């Protein structure tokens, strides 16, 4: 199941207009992605940590969600420094660690952590349905918004169907092994899951049509104007201007 524990806070960040948070996250991601200087990158990392503090997120939960990207970065550090061409930084027998390879790994690592932490503070602090309606207010295509909302809603339904099928297999004394019977059984499981998902999608679509669905989802959530929204926008503009100046003007 998808955890949405960051949405339950009552911090200053949680109260900001979601539209401004989405725009701020996109702008921050673009600036950080094209940055090259370490001064700008480490400043971006500091700003993202400041966003986490302002959102009052649990540090342990933030670190737990960074485990997956950190594992990917470790694999990158294990391969790229000695496979990237350039001046030698360290020679370990037949392996030559190059300076450009290490610098590239460092840049990728700082960018990844900065963006992940910033997205946790700006986007993970809102529910998926709020994000969907926010994207709709920002004039993204309706089909994209519908796909996001329906996928999020019915992932849980598909997961329940999967657990039901697995329980049925266990009741019939199925024990997974490395043999043809087990592989065939899992293939049947996946096929039946797709069949049930397709049938559920057909019933859901018919139910939506019966309830007058006309191609749009409506939300009762309002995004009222508040002075803190302007303060947030001003802070984001200053932060982005600082990163741009450190990257291109210093």
C-alpha positions as CSV (number, residue, x, y, z in Angstrom):
1,X,0.0,0.0,0.0
2,X,1.1,3.6,-0.7
3,X,2.1,5.5,2.5
4,X,0.9,9.1,2.7
5,X,2.2,9.9,6.2
6,X,3.7,13.3,5.1
7,X,0.2,14.6,4.2
8,X,-1.0,14.6,7.8
9,X,1.1,17.5,9.2
10,X,-0.1,20.9,10.2
11,X,3.1,22.9,9.4
12,X,3.4,26.2,7.5
13,X,4.3,24.2,4.4
14,X,1.1,22.1,4.5
15,X,-1.0,25.3,4.5
16,X,0.6,26.7,1.3
17,X,-1.5,26.8,-1.9
18,X,-0.8,23.4,-3.6
19,X,-0.6,25.2,-7.0
20,X,2.3,27.3,-5.8
21,X,4.1,24.3,-4.3
22,X,3.8,22.4,-7.6
23,X,5.1,25.4,-9.6
24,X,7.9,25.9,-7.1
25,X,8.9,22.2,-7.2
26,X,9.1,22.2,-11.0
27,X,11.1,25.4,-11.1
28,X,13.4,24.2,-8.4
29,X,13.9,20.9,-10.3
30,X,14.7,22.6,-13.6
31,X,17.3,24.9,-12.0
32,X,19.0,22.1,-10.0
33,X,19.0,19.8,-13.0
34,X,20.9,22.2,-15.2
35,X,23.3,23.4,-12.5
36,X,26.9,22.3,-12.7
37,X,28.9,24.3,-10.0
38,X,29.1,22.6,-6.6
39,X,28.5,25.9,-4.8
40,X,25.0,26.0,-6.4
41,X,24.4,22.3,-5.9
42,X,25.3,22.3,-2.2
43,X,23.2,25.5,-1.7
44,X,20.3,23.7,-3.3
45,X,20.8,20.8,-0.9
46,X,20.8,23.2,2.0
47,X,17.6,24.8,0.7
48,X,15.9,21.4,0.3
49,X,16.8,20.5,3.9
50,X,15.3,23.9,5.0
51,X,12.1,23.0,3.2
52,X,11.9,19.7,5.1
53,X,12.4,21.6,8.4
54,X,9.7,24.1,7.5
55,X,7.4,21.1,6.7
56,X,8.2,19.5,10.0
57,X,8.7,16.1,8.4
58,X,10.0,13.2,10.5
59,X,13.7,12.9,9.8
60,X,13.6,9.1,10.1
61,X,10.8,8.8,7.5
62,X,12.7,11.1,5.2
63,X,15.9,9.0,5.5
64,X,13.9,5.8,5.0
65,X,12.5,7.1,1.7
66,X,16.0,8.0,0.6
67,X,17.2,4.4,0.9
68,X,16.2,3.4,-2.7
69,X,17.9,6.3,-4.5
70,X,20.9,5.9,-2.3
71,X,21.2,2.3,-3.3
72,X,21.1,3.4,-6.9
73,X,23.8,6.0,-6.2
74,X,26.0,3.4,-4.6
75,X,25.8,1.3,-7.8
76,X,26.7,4.4,-9.7
77,X,29.7,5.1,-7.5
78,X,30.8,1.5,-7.9
79,X,30.9,1.7,-11.7
80,X,31.2,5.3,-13.0
81,X,34.5,6.5,-11.3
82,X,36.7,3.8,-13.0
83,X,34.8,3.5,-16.3
84,X,34.7,7.3,-17.1
85,X,37.6,8.6,-19.2
86,X,39.7,11.4,-17.8
87,X,42.7,12.3,-15.6
88,X,43.6,9.7,-13.1
89,X,42.8,10.5,-9.5
90,X,43.7,7.2,-7.9
91,X,45.3,4.0,-9.2
92,X,44.3,0.7,-7.5
93,X,46.2,-2.0,-9.3
94,X,44.5,-2.4,-12.7
95,X,41.7,0.0,-11.8
96,X,42.1,3.7,-12.4
97,X,39.8,6.1,-10.7
98,X,39.3,9.2,-12.8
99,X,38.8,12.7,-11.5
100,X,35.9,13.5,-14.0
101,X,34.2,10.2,-13.1
102,X,34.3,11.1,-9.4
103,X,33.1,14.7,-10.0
104,X,30.2,13.4,-12.2
105,X,29.1,10.9,-9.5
106,X,29.3,13.7,-6.9
107,X,27.1,16.0,-9.0
108,X,24.6,13.3,-9.7
109,X,24.4,12.4,-6.0
110,X,23.9,15.9,-4.7
111,X,21.3,16.6,-7.4
112,X,19.4,13.4,-6.6
113,X,19.3,14.0,-2.9
114,X,18.4,17.6,-3.2
115,X,15.5,16.9,-5.6
116,X,14.2,14.0,-3.6
117,X,14.2,15.9,-0.3
118,X,12.6,19.0,-1.9
119,X,9.9,16.9,-3.5
120,X,9.1,15.3,-0.1
121,X,8.7,18.8,1.4
122,X,6.7,20.4,-1.5
123,X,4.7,17.5,-3.1
124,X,4.6,14.6,-0.6
125,X,2.9,16.9,1.9
126,X,-0.3,16.9,-0.2
127,X,-2.6,14.0,-0.9
128,X,-2.6,12.4,-4.4
129,X,-6.2,13.6,-5.0
130,X,-5.1,17.2,-4.1
131,X,-2.2,16.9,-6.5
132,X,-4.5,15.7,-9.2
133,X,-7.0,18.6,-8.8
134,X,-4.0,21.0,-8.5
135,X,-2.7,19.8,-11.9
136,X,-6.2,20.2,-13.3
137,X,-6.3,23.8,-12.0
138,X,-2.9,24.4,-13.7
139,X,-4.5,23.4,-17.0
140,X,-2.8,20.0,-17.5
141,X,-4.7,17.7,-19.9
142,X,-7.8,16.2,-18.3
143,X,-6.9,12.7,-19.4
144,X,-3.5,12.9,-17.6
145,X,-5.2,14.0,-14.4
146,X,-7.9,11.3,-14.7
147,X,-5.2,8.6,-15.3
148,X,-3.3,9.8,-12.1
149,X,-6.4,9.8,-9.9
150,X,-7.9,6.5,-11.1
151,X,-4.5,4.7,-11.0
152,X,-4.0,5.8,-7.4
153,X,-7.5,4.8,-6.4
154,X,-7.5,1.4,-8.0
155,X,-3.9,0.4,-7.1
156,X,-5.3,-0.6,-3.8
157,X,-8.2,-2.5,-5.4
158,X,-5.7,-4.5,-7.5
159,X,-3.5,-5.1,-4.5
160,X,-6.6,-6.6,-2.7
161,X,-7.4,-8.8,-5.7
162,X,-3.8,-10.0,-5.7
163,X,-3.9,-10.8,-2.0
164,X,-7.2,-12.7,-2.5
165,X,-5.7,-14.8,-5.3
166,X,-2.5,-15.5,-3.2
167,X,-4.7,-16.7,-0.3
168,X,-6.6,-19.0,-2.6
169,X,-3.4,-20.5,-3.8
170,X,-2.2,-21.1,-0.3
171,X,-5.5,-22.7,0.7
172,X,-5.0,-25.1,-2.2
173,X,-1.6,-26.0,-0.7
174,X,0.5,-24.2,-3.2
175,X,4.2,-24.0,-2.2
176,X,6.4,-21.9,-4.5
177,X,9.4,-23.8,-5.8
178,X,11.9,-23.5,-8.7
179,X,10.0,-25.8,-11.0
180,X,7.8,-25.6,-14.1
181,X,4.6,-26.0,-12.0
182,X,5.4,-22.9,-9.9
183,X,6.3,-20.8,-12.9
184,X,3.1,-21.8,-14.6
185,X,1.1,-21.0,-11.5
186,X,2.6,-17.5,-11.2
187,X,1.8,-17.0,-14.9
188,X,-1.8,-17.9,-14.2
189,X,-1.8,-15.6,-11.3
190,X,-0.6,-12.6,-13.3
191,X,-3.1,-13.5,-16.1
192,X,-6.0,-13.8,-13.8
193,X,-5.0,-10.5,-12.1
194,X,-5.2,-8.7,-15.5
195,X,-8.5,-10.4,-16.3
196,X,-10.0,-9.3,-13.0
197,X,-8.6,-5.8,-13.4
198,X,-10.1,-5.5,-16.8
199,X,-13.5,-6.7,-15.6
200,X,-13.3,-4.3,-12.6
201,X,-12.5,-1.4,-15.0
202,X,-15.5,-2.2,-17.1
203,X,-17.8,-2.2,-14.1
204,X,-16.3,1.0,-12.7
205,X,-16.7,2.8,-16.1
206,X,-20.4,1.6,-16.3
207,X,-21.0,2.8,-12.7
208,X,-19.5,6.2,-13.5
209,X,-21.6,6.6,-16.6
210,X,-24.7,5.7,-14.6
211,X,-23.8,8.4,-12.1
212,X,-23.6,11.1,-14.8
213,X,-19.9,11.2,-15.3
214,X,-19.2,13.7,-18.1
215,X,-15.5,13.5,-18.4
216,X,-14.5,15.7,-15.5
217,X,-13.8,15.2,-11.8
218,X,-15.0,17.9,-9.5
219,X,-13.4,18.8,-6.2
220,X,-14.8,20.6,-3.1
221,X,-11.3,21.6,-2.0
222,X,-10.8,25.3,-2.2
223,X,-7.4,27.1,-2.5
224,X,-8.1,30.4,-0.7
225,X,-5.8,33.3,-1.0
226,X,-3.6,34.0,2.1
227,X,-0.6,36.2,2.7
228,X,1.6,33.2,3.5
229,X,1.2,32.1,-0.2
230,X,2.8,35.3,-1.3
231,X,5.5,34.9,1.3
232,X,6.2,31.4,0.0
233,X,6.3,32.6,-3.6
234,X,8.8,35.4,-2.7
235,X,11.0,32.9,-0.8
236,X,11.0,30.5,-3.8
237,X,11.9,33.3,-6.2
238,X,14.8,34.5,-4.0
239,X,16.0,30.9,-3.6
240,X,15.9,30.3,-7.4
241,X,17.6,33.6,-8.0
242,X,20.3,32.7,-5.5
243,X,20.9,29.4,-7.3
244,X,21.0,31.0,-10.7
245,X,23.5,33.6,-9.5
246,X,25.8,31.0,-7.9
247,X,25.7,29.0,-11.1
248,X,26.1,31.6,-13.8
249,X,27.1,34.9,-12.2
250,X,29.7,33.9,-9.7
